[in-house]
Structures are given as structure tokens and as C-alpha cells.
Amino acid sequence: MPLLNTSRSLIMFFLAVLLVWLHAYHVMAAQETGVRELSGEMSRRDTDDNESADSAITARVKTAISAEPSLRDEEIGIETSQGNVRLTGRVSSILVMEKAIEVAREVKGVRAVKDEMQFKWQY
């Protein structure tokens, strides 16, 4: 009989440990899933915020370039990604190119300006 009681006690002990472990595992898995969902939600918000900020920077650069008399007739494209502005298009001279870069750099929120403008060749 004592052996039977000891066996039952051990079995009950291991079942209790197993139940506690399963419950803890379930709670941790649920928390991890919640963290993943939350971090995914946060990254979507961050992406939306970045896109919104980039759109605002692009608009400010366009406004600044169109306000500069020497740049009004130029074909300058503006793209922004994470505060980095890329200027594209065809311009009439290196002076115009330099002025566009200067104007873009002065705009609030611009981290860097990448020049991908090309010269229009006039004959």
C-alpha cells in the first residue's frame, strides 16, 4: 500500500506541474502574439507617419522651388523617403541645379538631398 500511495502522489505531483506548465505556456504564447500584433500595429503607424511626414516635406520643397524665380520654368521632380529628398528632372544649367539643391536643403525636415537631375542640351 505505501508504494501505491507514493505512486499516486508522484503522479498527482507531475500532473499538477504539467497543468501549471501548460497554463504558463499558454499565457506566454498569448502575450507573445499580443506583442507581435502590437509591434505590427506600431510599425504600420510609424510607416503611415513617415509617409505623411515625407508628403509634407515634398510639398514644402515644391513650394520653395516654385517660389524661387530662377527655378520656376524648370522641370524638377521631387521625391522624399524618410526625410531624404531626391531631385530629378531636366534643368537648363548647373547653376539651376545648384540652386535647386540649395533651396531643398533649406526646407524644414529635409535630412539630405540627392541630386539626380540632368542637363537639357540646347543647340
N, C-alpha and C positions, 0 to 999 in steps of 0.2 A: 503493500500500500504506500509506504513512504516514497518509493520510486515513482509510482503513478502520480502522486501529488506533486512531486518535483517536476515531472514531465509536463503536467498540466500548467504548473506555474511558469515554466520556461516558455511553453507555447503561448500562454497568455501575455507574457512579457514581450516576446518577439512580435506578436500581433499588435500589441499596443505601440511598440516602436515603429512598426510598419505603417500603422494608421497615422501616427504623428508625422512620419517622414513623408507620406503621400500628401497629407494636408499641406505641409510646408512647401513641398514641390509644386503643388497646385497654386498656392499663393504666390510663390516666386515667379512661376510661369505667367500668371495673370499680371503681376506687376511689370514684368519684362515686356509683355505685349503692350501694356498701357504706356510704358516708356517709349517703345518703338512708335506707337501711334502718335504720342505727344511730340516726339522729336520729328516725325514726318510732318506733322501739322506745323511745327515751328519752322522747319526748313521751307515749307510751302509759303508761310507768311514772310520769311526772310526773302525768298525769291520774289514774291509779289512786291515787297517793299523795295528791293533792289531795282526791279523793273520800273516801278513808279518813280524812284529817285533818278534812274537813268533817263526816263522820259522827260522829267523836269529839267535835267541838265541839258539834254538835247534841245529842248525848247529854248532854254536860256542862251545856248550857243548860237542857235539860229537867229534869235532876236539880236544878239550882239553883232553877228556878222552882217545882218541886213541893215543894222544901224550905222555901220561903218561905210562911208561913201565910196571908198576905193574898192569895196568888196561887193557892192550891190549887184553889179552886172555879171558876176562870176557864177559858175556852175559848181558850187561846193556842196558835197554831200556830207552829212554828219550822222555818225552812229556812236552810241555810248553803251559801254558794258562795264559795270561795276565802277563807274566814275572815270573810266578811261575812254577818251574821245578819239575817234578815228575820222580824219578828214579825207574825203575822196573827191574825185571830180577833175575837171579840166579847168585850169586857170591860165591867164594871159601872160603872167611873168613871175619870176622868182620873188619879186617884191610883194606881189599879191599873195603868194604862197606864205611868205614870212609873216605878213600882216595877219593873215587868217589864223596862223598858228599862235601868234601873239594874242590876238583877240580871244581865241578859245581858251588859252591858258589863264586868262584873267577872270574867267567866269567862275562863280562860286560853285564848289562841288567837283570841279574838274581835278582829277588826280594827275593825269598825264595826257599828252596829245600825241597821237601817232599820225604822221604825215604820209598819206598815200595819194596825194594829189599829183596830177600830171600836167605838163605844159601843153597848151594848144599851139600847134605850129602854124604860124601865119606866114603867108607868102606875099 
